[in-house]
Amino acid sequence: MSSNDVGDLILHLATSNRSFLDFSSKLMPEEKYLLYTGLQRNNFKELNDLIKHRLNNSPNQTARNALGMFLCLMRLSISQNQIADLFGTNQVVISEAINTVAKLLDEELVLFYLRFKPTHLTRDEAIATHGSQFYNKIYDQRDDTLKITTDGSYL
């Protein structure tokens, strides 16, 4: 290979719009899944299966890459511009993907798997089943008052 060929190759690699990460590729090594997302390939697939039916593939990104972008942000705590560089795209695409995936995970994962459903427990049900006469007497509250006590255990 001549020095001109090497120079052309370097120029091509520097100016090509290839992505470093592509979670849509079956050739992506297991180690990269763990390194960039903190998940093993099968766990990534399970999470993707929860939301892929609501994500559309586009020329800019696939559903798997959108999830990968979101998980990279959460795991690596790097800027959207840095993530865009890893995926060979721009910051606007990253921002849209992250917002979309965050919303879908909130709806699909949190609401249905962590039991924070909007209809999980009504105010009246909470008062009826978890009301405390002891609390009412100590704090001089009416019986129809909803009382919530929290601590910092999970913060």
TIRO-2110 file (N, C-alpha, C; in Angstrom, 1 decimal):
// TIRO-2110
0.8, -1.2, 0.0, N, 1, A
0.0, 0.0, 0.0, CA, 1, A
0.9, 1.2, 0.0, C, 1, A
0.6, 2.1, -0.9, N, 2, A
1.5, 3.3, -1.0, CA, 2, A
1.0, 4.4, 0.0, C, 2, A
1.9, 5.4, 0.2, N, 3, A
1.5, 6.5, 1.1, CA, 3, A
0.3, 7.2, 0.7, C, 3, A
0.0, 7.3, -0.6, N, 4, A
-1.2, 8.0, -1.1, CA, 4, A
-2.4, 7.2, -0.7, C, 4, A
-2.3, 5.8, -0.8, N, 5, A
-3.4, 5.0, -0.4, CA, 5, A
-3.7, 5.1, 1.1, C, 5, A
-2.7, 5.2, 1.9, N, 6, A
-2.8, 5.3, 3.3, CA, 6, A
-3.5, 6.7, 3.6, C, 6, A
-3.1, 7.7, 3.0, N, 7, A
-3.7, 9.0, 3.2, CA, 7, A
-5.1, 9.0, 2.7, C, 7, A
-5.4, 8.4, 1.6, N, 8, A
-6.8, 8.3, 1.2, CA, 8, A
-7.7, 7.5, 2.2, C, 8, A
-7.1, 6.5, 2.7, N, 9, A
-7.9, 5.7, 3.7, CA, 9, A
-8.1, 6.5, 5.0, C, 9, A
-7.2, 7.2, 5.4, N, 10, A
-7.3, 8.0, 6.6, CA, 10, A
-8.4, 9.1, 6.4, C, 10, A
-8.3, 9.8, 5.2, N, 11, A
-9.3, 10.8, 4.8, CA, 11, A
-10.7, 10.2, 4.8, C, 11, A
-10.8, 9.0, 4.2, N, 12, A
-12.1, 8.4, 4.1, CA, 12, A
-12.7, 8.1, 5.4, C, 12, A
-11.8, 7.5, 6.3, N, 13, A
-12.3, 7.2, 7.7, CA, 13, A
-12.7, 8.4, 8.5, C, 13, A
-11.9, 9.5, 8.3, N, 14, A
-12.2, 10.7, 9.0, CA, 14, A
-13.4, 11.4, 8.5, C, 14, A
-13.8, 11.3, 7.3, N, 15, A
-14.9, 12.0, 6.7, CA, 15, A
-16.1, 11.2, 6.5, C, 15, A
-16.0, 9.9, 6.7, N, 16, A
-17.2, 9.0, 6.5, CA, 16, A
-18.1, 9.2, 7.7, C, 16, A
-19.4, 9.0, 7.5, N, 17, A
-20.4, 9.2, 8.5, CA, 17, A
-20.8, 7.9, 9.1, C, 17, A
-19.8, 7.0, 9.4, N, 18, A
-20.1, 5.7, 10.0, CA, 18, A
-20.2, 5.9, 11.5, C, 18, A
-21.0, 5.0, 12.0, N, 19, A
-21.2, 5.1, 13.5, CA, 19, A
-20.3, 4.1, 14.1, C, 19, A
-19.9, 4.5, 15.3, N, 20, A
-19.0, 3.6, 16.1, CA, 20, A
-19.9, 2.5, 16.8, C, 20, A
-21.1, 2.9, 17.2, N, 21, A
-22.0, 2.0, 17.8, CA, 21, A
-23.2, 1.8, 16.9, C, 21, A
-23.6, 0.5, 16.8, N, 22, A
-24.8, 0.2, 16.1, CA, 22, A
-25.5, -1.0, 16.7, C, 22, A
-26.4, -0.7, 17.6, N, 23, A
-27.1, -1.8, 18.3, CA, 23, A
-28.0, -2.6, 17.4, C, 23, A
-28.2, -2.2, 16.2, N, 24, A
-29.1, -2.9, 15.2, CA, 24, A
-28.3, -4.0, 14.6, C, 24, A
-26.9, -3.9, 14.7, N, 25, A
-26.1, -4.9, 14.0, CA, 25, A
-26.0, -6.2, 14.9, C, 25, A
-26.1, -7.3, 14.2, N, 26, A
-26.0, -8.6, 14.9, CA, 26, A
-24.5, -8.9, 15.3, C, 26, A
-23.6, -8.1, 14.7, N, 27, A
-22.2, -8.3, 14.9, CA, 27, A
-21.7, -7.5, 16.1, C, 27, A
-22.5, -6.7, 16.8, N, 28, A
-22.1, -6.0, 17.9, CA, 28, A
-21.7, -6.9, 19.0, C, 28, A
-20.5, -6.8, 19.5, N, 29, A
-20.1, -7.8, 20.6, CA, 29, A
-20.8, -7.6, 21.9, C, 29, A
-21.0, -8.6, 22.6, N, 30, A
-21.6, -8.6, 23.9, CA, 30, A
-20.9, -7.6, 24.9, C, 30, A
-19.6, -7.5, 24.8, N, 31, A
-18.9, -6.6, 25.7, CA, 31, A
-19.3, -5.2, 25.5, C, 31, A
-19.6, -4.8, 24.2, N, 32, A
-20.0, -3.4, 24.0, CA, 32, A
-21.3, -3.1, 24.6, C, 32, A
-22.2, -4.1, 24.5, N, 33, A
-23.5, -3.9, 25.2, CA, 33, A
-23.3, -3.6, 26.7, C, 33, A
-22.5, -4.4, 27.3, N, 34, A
-22.3, -4.2, 28.7, CA, 34, A
-21.5, -2.9, 29.0, C, 34, A
-20.5, -2.6, 28.2, N, 35, A
-19.7, -1.4, 28.4, CA, 35, A
-20.5, -0.1, 28.3, C, 35, A
-21.3, 0.0, 27.2, N, 36, A
-22.0, 1.2, 26.9, CA, 36, A
-23.4, 1.3, 27.6, C, 36, A
-24.1, 0.2, 27.9, N, 37, A
-25.4, 0.3, 28.4, CA, 37, A
-25.5, -0.3, 29.8, C, 37, A
-24.6, -1.1, 30.2, N, 38, A
-24.7, -1.7, 31.5, CA, 38, A
-25.6, -2.9, 31.5, C, 38, A
-26.1, -3.3, 30.3, N, 39, A
-26.9, -4.5, 30.2, CA, 39, A
-26.3, -5.5, 29.3, C, 39, A
-26.6, -6.8, 29.5, N, 40, A
-26.2, -7.8, 28.6, CA, 40, A
-27.1, -7.8, 27.4, C, 40, A
-26.7, -8.4, 26.3, N, 41, A
-27.5, -8.4, 25.1, CA, 41, A
-28.9, -8.9, 25.3, C, 41, A
-29.1, -10.0, 26.0, N, 42, A
-30.4, -10.5, 26.2, CA, 42, A
-31.3, -9.6, 27.1, C, 42, A
-30.7, -8.9, 28.0, N, 43, A
-31.5, -7.9, 28.8, CA, 43, A
-31.8, -6.7, 28.0, C, 43, A
-30.9, -6.3, 27.1, N, 44, A
-31.2, -5.2, 26.2, CA, 44, A
-32.3, -5.5, 25.3, C, 44, A
-32.3, -6.8, 24.8, N, 45, A
-33.4, -7.2, 23.9, CA, 45, A
-34.7, -7.2, 24.6, C, 45, A
-34.8, -7.7, 25.9, N, 46, A
-36.0, -7.7, 26.7, CA, 46, A
-36.6, -6.3, 26.8, C, 46, A
-35.7, -5.3, 27.2, N, 47, A
-36.1, -3.9, 27.3, CA, 47, A
-36.6, -3.4, 26.0, C, 47, A
-35.9, -3.7, 24.9, N, 48, A
-36.3, -3.2, 23.6, CA, 48, A
-37.6, -3.8, 23.2, C, 48, A
-37.9, -5.1, 23.6, N, 49, A
-39.2, -5.7, 23.2, CA, 49, A
-40.3, -5.0, 23.9, C, 49, A
-40.1, -4.3, 25.0, N, 50, A
-41.2, -3.6, 25.7, CA, 50, A
-41.6, -2.4, 24.9, C, 50, A
-40.7, -1.8, 24.2, N, 51, A
-41.0, -0.5, 23.6, CA, 51, A
-41.0, -0.5, 22.1, C, 51, A
-40.4, -1.5, 21.4, N, 52, A
-40.2, -1.5, 20.0, CA, 52, A
-41.5, -1.3, 19.2, C, 52, A
-42.6, -1.9, 19.7, N, 53, A
-43.8, -1.8, 19.0, CA, 53, A
-44.3, -0.3, 18.9, C, 53, A
-43.8, 0.6, 19.7, N, 54, A
-44.2, 2.0, 19.7, CA, 54, A
-43.2, 2.9, 19.1, C, 54, A
-42.0, 2.3, 18.7, N, 55, A
-41.0, 3.1, 18.0, CA, 55, A
-40.9, 2.8, 16.5, C, 55, A
-40.8, 3.8, 15.7, N, 56, A
-40.7, 3.6, 14.3, CA, 56, A
-39.2, 3.7, 13.9, C, 56, A
-38.8, 2.7, 13.0, N, 57, A
-37.5, 2.8, 12.5, CA, 57, A
-37.5, 4.0, 11.4, C, 57, A
-36.4, 4.7, 11.3, N, 58, A
-36.3, 5.8, 10.3, CA, 58, A
-34.9, 5.7, 9.7, C, 58, A
-34.7, 6.5, 8.7, N, 59, A
-33.4, 6.5, 8.1, CA, 59, A
-32.3, 7.0, 9.0, C, 59, A
-32.7, 7.8, 10.0, N, 60, A
-31.7, 8.3, 11.0, CA, 60, A
-31.4, 7.4, 12.1, C, 60, A
-32.4, 6.5, 12.4, N, 61, A
-32.1, 5.6, 13.6, CA, 61, A
-33.1, 4.4, 13.6, C, 61, A
-32.7, 3.4, 14.2, N, 62, A
-33.6, 2.2, 14.5, CA, 62, A
-34.1, 2.3, 15.9, C, 62, A
-35.1, 1.5, 16.2, N, 63, A
-35.6, 1.4, 17.5, CA, 63, A
-34.5, 1.0, 18.5, C, 63, A
-33.7, 0.0, 18.1, N, 64, A
-32.6, -0.5, 19.0, CA, 64, A
-31.6, 0.6, 19.2, C, 64, A
-31.3, 1.3, 18.2, N, 65, A
-30.3, 2.4, 18.4, CA, 65, A
-30.9, 3.5, 19.3, C, 65, A
-32.1, 3.8, 19.2, N, 66, A
-32.8, 4.8, 20.0, CA, 66, A
-32.7, 4.4, 21.5, C, 66, A
-32.9, 3.1, 21.8, N, 67, A
-32.8, 2.6, 23.1, CA, 67, A
-31.3, 2.7, 23.6, C, 67, A
-30.4, 2.3, 22.7, N, 68, A
-29.0, 2.4, 23.0, CA, 68, A
-28.5, 3.8, 23.3, C, 68, A
-29.1, 4.8, 22.6, N, 69, A
-28.7, 6.2, 22.8, CA, 69, A
-29.2, 6.6, 24.2, C, 69, A
-30.4, 6.2, 24.6, N, 70, A
-30.9, 6.6, 25.9, CA, 70, A
-30.1, 5.9, 27.0, C, 70, A
-29.8, 4.6, 26.8, N, 71, A
-29.0, 3.9, 27.8, CA, 71, A
-27.6, 4.4, 27.9, C, 71, A
-27.0, 4.8, 26.8, N, 72, A
-25.6, 5.4, 26.9, CA, 72, A
-25.7, 6.7, 27.7, C, 72, A
-26.7, 7.5, 27.5, N, 73, A
-26.8, 8.7, 28.3, CA, 73, A
-26.9, 8.4, 29.8, C, 73, A
-27.7, 7.4, 30.1, N, 74, A
-27.9, 7.1, 31.5, CA, 74, A
-26.6, 6.4, 32.1, C, 74, A
-26.0, 5.6, 31.4, N, 75, A
-24.9, 4.8, 31.9, CA, 75, A
-23.6, 5.7, 31.9, C, 75, A
-23.3, 6.4, 30.9, N, 76, A
-22.0, 7.1, 30.7, CA, 76, A
-22.1, 8.5, 31.2, C, 76, A
-23.3, 9.1, 31.3, N, 77, A
-23.4, 10.5, 31.7, CA, 77, A
-22.5, 11.4, 30.9, C, 77, A
-22.6, 11.3, 29.6, N, 78, A
-21.9, 12.1, 28.6, CA, 78, A
-22.9, 13.0, 27.9, C, 78, A
-22.4, 14.0, 27.2, N, 79, A
-23.2, 14.9, 26.5, CA, 79, A
-23.9, 14.3, 25.3, C, 79, A
-25.0, 14.9, 24.9, N, 80, A
-25.7, 14.4, 23.7, CA, 80, A
-24.8, 14.5, 22.4, C, 80, A
-24.0, 15.5, 22.4, N, 81, A
-23.0, 15.7, 21.3, CA, 81, A
-22.0, 14.5, 21.2, C, 81, A
-21.6, 14.1, 22.4, N, 82, A
-20.7, 12.9, 22.4, CA, 82, A
-21.4, 11.6, 22.0, C, 82, A
-22.6, 11.5, 22.4, N, 83, A
-23.4, 10.3, 22.0, CA, 83, A
-23.6, 10.4, 20.5, C, 83, A
-23.9, 11.5, 20.0, N, 84, A
-24.1, 11.7, 18.5, CA, 84, A
-22.9, 11.3, 17.8, C, 84, A
-21.7, 11.6, 18.3, N, 85, A
-20.5, 11.2, 17.6, CA, 85, A
-20.3, 9.7, 17.7, C, 85, A
-20.7, 9.0, 18.8, N, 86, A
-20.6, 7.6, 18.9, CA, 86, A
-21.5, 6.9, 17.9, C, 86, A
-22.7, 7.5, 17.6, N, 87, A
-23.7, 6.9, 16.7, CA, 87, A
-23.6, 7.4, 15.3, C, 87, A
-22.7, 8.4, 15.0, N, 88, A
-22.6, 8.9, 13.7, CA, 88, A
-23.8, 9.7, 13.2, C, 88, A
-24.3, 10.5, 14.1, N, 89, A
-25.5, 11.3, 13.8, CA, 89, A
-25.4, 12.7, 14.4, C, 89, A
-26.4, 13.4, 14.5, N, 90, A
-26.3, 14.7, 15.1, CA, 90, A
-27.1, 14.8, 16.5, C, 90, A
-26.9, 15.9, 17.2, N, 91, A
-27.4, 16.0, 18.5, CA, 91, A
-29.0, 16.1, 18.5, C, 91, A
-29.6, 16.6, 17.5, N, 92, A
-31.0, 16.7, 17.4, CA, 92, A
-31.7, 15.3, 17.4, C, 92, A
-31.1, 14.4, 16.6, N, 93, A
-31.6, 13.0, 16.5, CA, 93, A
-31.4, 12.4, 17.9, C, 93, A
-30.3, 12.6, 18.5, N, 94, A
-30.1, 12.0, 19.9, CA, 94, A
-31.1, 12.5, 20.9, C, 94, A
-31.4, 13.8, 20.8, N, 95, A
-32.3, 14.4, 21.8, CA, 95, A
-33.7, 13.9, 21.6, C, 95, A
-34.1, 13.8, 20.3, N, 96, A
-35.5, 13.2, 20.0, CA, 96, A
-35.6, 11.8, 20.5, C, 96, A
-34.5, 11.0, 20.2, N, 97, A
-34.5, 9.6, 20.6, CA, 97, A
-34.6, 9.4, 22.1, C, 97, A
-33.8, 10.2, 22.8, N, 98, A
-33.8, 10.1, 24.3, CA, 98, A
-35.1, 10.5, 24.9, C, 98, A
-35.7, 11.6, 24.4, N, 99, A
-37.0, 12.0, 24.9, CA, 99, A
-38.1, 10.9, 24.6, C, 99, A
-38.1, 10.4, 23.4, N, 100, A
-39.1, 9.4, 23.0, CA, 100, A
-38.9, 8.1, 23.9, C, 100, A
-37.7, 7.6, 24.0, N, 101, A
-37.5, 6.4, 24.8, CA, 101, A
-37.8, 6.6, 26.2, C, 101, A
-37.4, 7.8, 26.8, N, 102, A
-37.7, 8.0, 28.2, CA, 102, A
-39.2, 8.0, 28.4, C, 102, A
-40.0, 8.6, 27.5, N, 103, A
-41.5, 8.6, 27.6, CA, 103, A
-42.0, 7.2, 27.6, C, 103, A
-41.5, 6.4, 26.6, N, 104, A
-42.0, 5.1, 26.4, CA, 104, A
-41.7, 4.2, 27.6, C, 104, A
-40.5, 4.3, 28.1, N, 105, A
-40.1, 3.5, 29.3, CA, 105, A
-40.9, 3.9, 30.5, C, 105, A
-41.2, 5.2, 30.6, N, 106, A
-42.1, 5.6, 31.7, CA, 106, A
-43.4, 5.0, 31.6, C, 106, A
-44.0, 4.9, 30.4, N, 107, A
-45.3, 4.4, 30.2, CA, 107, A
-45.3, 2.9, 30.3, C, 107, A
-44.3, 2.2, 29.7, N, 108, A
-44.3, 0.7, 29.6, CA, 108, A
-43.7, 0.1, 30.8, C, 108, A
-42.6, 0.6, 31.3, N, 109, A
-41.9, -0.1, 32.4, CA, 109, A
-42.4, 0.4, 33.7, C, 109, A
-42.3, 1.7, 34.0, N, 110, A
-42.6, 2.2, 35.3, CA, 110, A
-44.1, 2.0, 35.6, C, 110, A
-45.0, 2.4, 34.7, N, 111, A
-46.4, 2.3, 35.0, CA, 111, A
-46.9, 0.9, 35.2, C, 111, A
-46.4, -0.1, 34.5, N, 112, A
-46.9, -1.4, 34.5, CA, 112, A
-46.1, -2.4, 35.3, C, 112, A
-44.8, -2.2, 35.5, N, 113, A
-44.0, -3.1, 36.1, CA, 113, A
-43.6, -2.7, 37.6, C, 113, A
-43.6, -1.4, 37.8, N, 114, A
-43.3, -0.9, 39.2, CA, 114, A
-44.6, -0.5, 39.9, C, 114, A
-45.7, -0.8, 39.3, N, 115, A
-47.0, -0.6, 39.9, CA, 115, A
-47.4, 0.9, 40.2, C, 115, A
-46.9, 1.8, 39.4, N, 116, A
-47.3, 3.2, 39.6, CA, 116, A
-48.3, 3.6, 38.6, C, 116, A
-49.3, 2.8, 38.5, N, 117, A
-50.4, 3.1, 37.5, CA, 117, A
-51.2, 4.2, 37.9, C, 117, A
-51.7, 5.0, 37.0, N, 118, A
-52.5, 6.2, 37.4, CA, 118, A
-53.8, 5.7, 38.1, C, 118, A
-54.2, 4.5, 37.8, N, 119, A
-55.5, 4.1, 38.5, CA, 119, A
-55.2, 3.1, 39.6, C, 119, A
-53.9, 3.0, 40.0, N, 120, A
-53.5, 2.0, 41.0, CA, 120, A
-54.3, 2.2, 42.3, C, 120, A
-54.4, 3.3, 42.8, N, 121, A
-55.1, 3.5, 44.1, CA, 121, A
-55.7, 5.0, 44.1, C, 121, A
-57.0, 5.0, 44.2, N, 122, A
-57.6, 6.4, 44.3, CA, 122, A
-57.4, 7.0, 45.7, C, 122, A
-57.7, 8.3, 45.7, N, 123, A
-57.5, 9.0, 47.0, CA, 123, A
-58.5, 8.4, 48.0, C, 123, A
-59.7, 8.2, 47.6, N, 124, A
-60.7, 7.6, 48.6, CA, 124, A
-60.3, 6.2, 49.1, C, 124, A
-59.8, 5.4, 48.1, N, 125, A
-59.3, 4.0, 48.5, CA, 125, A
-58.1, 4.1, 49.5, C, 125, A
-57.2, 5.1, 49.2, N, 126, A
-56.1, 5.3, 50.1, CA, 126, A
-56.5, 5.7, 51.5, C, 126, A
-57.5, 6.6, 51.6, N, 127, A
-58.0, 7.0, 52.9, CA, 127, A
-58.7, 5.9, 53.6, C, 127, A
-59.5, 5.1, 52.9, N, 128, A
-60.3, 4.0, 53.5, CA, 128, A
-59.4, 2.9, 53.9, C, 128, A
-58.4, 2.5, 53.2, N, 129, A
-57.6, 1.4, 53.5, CA, 129, A
-56.3, 1.7, 54.3, C, 129, A
-55.8, 2.9, 54.2, N, 130, A
-54.6, 3.3, 54.9, CA, 130, A
-54.7, 4.4, 55.9, C, 130, A
-56.0, 4.9, 56.1, N, 131, A
-56.2, 5.9, 57.1, CA, 131, A
-55.8, 5.5, 58.5, C, 131, A
-55.5, 6.5, 59.3, N, 132, A
-55.1, 6.2, 60.6, CA, 132, A
-55.7, 7.1, 61.6, C, 132, A
-56.5, 6.6, 62.5, N, 133, A
-57.1, 7.4, 63.6, CA, 133, A
-56.0, 8.0, 64.5, C, 133, A
-55.0, 7.2, 64.7, N, 134, A
-53.8, 7.7, 65.5, CA, 134, A
-53.3, 9.0, 64.9, C, 134, A
-53.0, 9.0, 63.6, N, 135, A
-52.5, 10.2, 62.9, CA, 135, A
-53.5, 11.3, 63.1, C, 135, A
-54.7, 11.0, 62.9, N, 136, A
-55.7, 12.1, 63.0, CA, 136, A
-55.8, 12.8, 64.3, C, 136, A
-55.6, 12.0, 65.4, N, 137, A
-55.7, 12.5, 66.7, CA, 137, A
-54.4, 13.3, 67.1, C, 137, A
-53.2, 12.8, 66.7, N, 138, A
-52.0, 13.5, 67.0, CA, 138, A
-51.9, 14.8, 66.2, C, 138, A
-52.3, 14.8, 65.0, N, 139, A
-52.1, 16.0, 64.1, CA, 139, A
-53.4, 16.8, 64.0, C, 139, A
-54.4, 16.4, 64.8, N, 140, A
-55.7, 17.1, 64.8, CA, 140, A
-56.3, 17.2, 63.3, C, 140, A
-56.4, 16.1, 62.6, N, 141, A
-56.8, 16.1, 61.2, CA, 141, A
-58.2, 15.4, 61.2, C, 141, A
-58.9, 15.8, 60.1, N, 142, A
-60.2, 15.2, 59.8, CA, 142, A
-60.0, 13.7, 59.3, C, 142, A
-61.0, 12.9, 59.4, N, 143, A
-60.9, 11.5, 59.0, CA, 143, A
-60.8, 11.4, 57.5, C, 143, A
-61.2, 12.4, 56.7, N, 144, A
-61.1, 12.3, 55.2, CA, 144, A
-59.8, 12.9, 54.7, C, 144, A
-58.8, 13.1, 55.6, N, 145, A
-57.6, 13.7, 55.1, CA, 145, A
-56.6, 12.6, 54.7, C, 145, A
-56.0, 12.8, 53.6, N, 146, A
-55.0, 11.8, 53.1, CA, 146, A
-53.7, 12.2, 53.7, C, 146, A
-53.0, 11.2, 54.3, N, 147, A
-51.8, 11.5, 54.9, CA, 147, A
-50.7, 10.7, 54.2, C, 147, A
-49.6, 11.3, 53.9, N, 148, A
-48.5, 10.7, 53.2, CA, 148, A
-47.2, 10.9, 54.1, C, 148, A
-46.5, 9.9, 54.4, N, 149, A
-45.3, 10.0, 55.2, CA, 149, A
-44.2, 9.4, 54.3, C, 149, A
-43.1, 10.1, 54.2, N, 150, A
-42.0, 9.7, 53.4, CA, 150, A
-40.7, 9.8, 54.1, C, 150, A
-39.7, 9.1, 53.7, N, 151, A
-38.4, 9.2, 54.2, CA, 151, A
-37.4, 9.2, 53.1, C, 151, A
-36.1, 9.3, 53.4, N, 152, A
-35.1, 9.3, 52.3, CA, 152, A
-34.5, 8.0, 52.0, C, 152, A
-35.1, 6.9, 52.3, N, 153, A
-34.5, 5.6, 52.1, CA, 153, A
-34.2, 5.3, 50.7, C, 153, A
-35.0, 5.7, 49.7, N, 154, A
-34.8, 5.4, 48.3, CA, 154, A
-34.3, 6.5, 47.5, C, 154, A
-33.8, 7.6, 48.1, N, 155, A
-33.3, 8.7, 47.4, CA, 155, A
-31.9, 8.6, 47.1, C, 155, A
END
